[in-house]
Amino acid sequence: MKRIINIVIALAVLAGAARLCLYTVNEREYAMVFALGELRTVVDQPGLHFKLPPPFQNVVYLDKRILTLDASGADLVQTSEKKNLMIDTFVKWRIGDPRRYWVSFQGSERAASDRVSALLRDVLNITVNKRTVNQITSAEREKAMGEISTLLQARVKDVGIDIVDVRMKRVDFTPEISESVYRRMEAERKRVASEERSKGAAQAERIRANADRQSEVILAQAYRDAQKIKGEGDAAAARIYAEAFGNDPEFARFYRSLEAYKQSFADKSDVMVVDSNADFFGFMKDKAQK
């Protein structure tokens, strides 16, 4: 029995010693091993590791993951045109050198974020001050963000921080100049709209003129063809009349007289004063005599 108790006590002592001398590191963190308050070792490989029991050695963990610094408010920055912009940014960063990071901030993420934020305002001013509003908002926006990231990385390298990315979330004019900018934009849009309407009106006029010209050409061609066909018909009719009247001149004379009578007495109210012995009534007389 005594032997079992001794074994249990020995196992408990070993478990306690193991708990004091062994520590684990996962893939999301650094382990800082201190010996009597002095930083001795930085462990970045995940797994089970050995150390001396406190107070000889103790372990402090730092986050290895990418962290985000998202400013609560926009920074007031002036462009090369002396125009004020409100620029809202965020930074993605991580601990690159744990030893330097600890010496600089004693492991305080809040102190590190404040330092990065202050340096960000500095490089943001440097980058924006030499560019116009158009370049910052569109033409060179990506280039400006890359330059900000490079300048910021150069300033935080000595404190053990790596800058992953810098982005401008929003770029706005200050309230005092927003109204004038909007008015200028409105005037520009109206000018473009007026120009487009003028181009449209000119194009419509050209289309109408072309359509009228084509219409006149088509009508002229149709009239020409109609006159040609009519002339051919009249010629054919004249030829037929000539052939028919040539075969029987007396019938031709009679037919023409009938046509003359038809034209002369088309209206019942018409009155003619003509000698009854005139040739005009020749066929009427013949009919009466018969």
FENGI-V416775 format. One record per backbone hydrogen bond with DSSP energy under -0.5 kcal/mol. CO is the residue of the C=O (numbers start at 1). NH is the residue of the N-H. Records with the same first field share a line. If there is no record, write none. Layout:
CO->NH / NH
This chain:
1->5
2->6
3->7
4->8
5->9
6->10
7->11
8->12
9->13
10->14
11->15
12->16
13->17
14->18
15->19
16->20
17->21
18->22
21->51
23->49
25->47
26->29
28->64 / 65
30->32 / 62
31->33 / 43
32->34 / 60
33->40 / 41
34->58
35->38
38->35
41->33 / 43
42->44
43->31
44->46
47->25
49->23
53->56 / 57
55->36
56->36
58->34
60->32
62->30
67->93
68->70
69->71 / 91
75->77 / 87
77->85
79->82
83->79
84->174
85->77 / 87
86->88 / 172
87->75 / 89
88->169 / 170
89->71
90->167
91->69 / 93
92->164 / 165
93->67
94->96 / 162
97->101
98->102
99->103
100->104
101->105 / 107
102->106
105->108
107->109
108->112
109->113
110->114
111->115
112->116
113->117
114->118
115->119
116->120
117->121
118->122
119->123
120->124
121->125
122->126
123->127
124->128
125->129
126->130
128->80 / 131
131->80
132->136
133->137
134->138 / 139
135->140
138->141
140->144
141->145
142->146
143->147
144->148
145->149
146->150
147->151
148->152
149->153
150->154
151->155
152->156
153->157
156->159 / 161
157->160
160->96 / 97
162->94 / 164
165->92
167->90 / 169
170->88
172->86
174->177 / 178
175->179
177->181
178->182
179->183
180->184
181->185
182->186
183->187
184->188
185->189
186->190
187->191
188->192
189->193
190->194
191->195
192->196
193->197
194->198
195->199
196->200
197->201
198->202
199->203
200->204
201->205
202->206
203->207
204->208
205->209
206->210
207->211
208->212
209->213
210->214
211->215
212->216
213->217
214->218
215->219
216->220
217->221
218->222
219->223
220->224
221->225
222->226
223->227
224->228
225->229
226->230
227->231
228->232
229->233
230->234
231->235
232->236
233->237
234->238
235->239
236->240
237->241
238->242
239->243
240->244
241->245
242->246
243->247
244->248
248->252
249->253
250->254
251->255
252->256
253->257
254->258
255->259
256->260
257->261
258->262
259->263
260->264
261->265
263->266
267->270
272->274
275->278
278->281
279->282
281->285
282->286
283->287
284->288
285->289
286->290
